[in-house]
């Protein structure tokens, strides 16, 4: 009984897509653990400060932490350094 080349190619493609999807999910999970989200805020347009969150915050979460009178200037993802990741894993 011979296995057709089309079947082999199809199974090879499906396995490749499965492995790529699995790797993509793993990278996303890893990035969640090594990144923080900094939201830049201001009250008067002259002075600014950052509030740091572990996950991408909603506007409701920003308002709960900083108040409702603030202006959001921006948000960026910051990657934690290796030393900080090691320390946080030791504390946990």
Secondary structure, 3 states (H helix, E strand, C coil): CCCCHHHHHHHHHHHHHHHHHHHHHHHHHHHHHHEEEEEEEECCCCCEEEEEECCCCCHHHHHHHHCCCCEEEEEEEEECCHHHHHHHHHHC
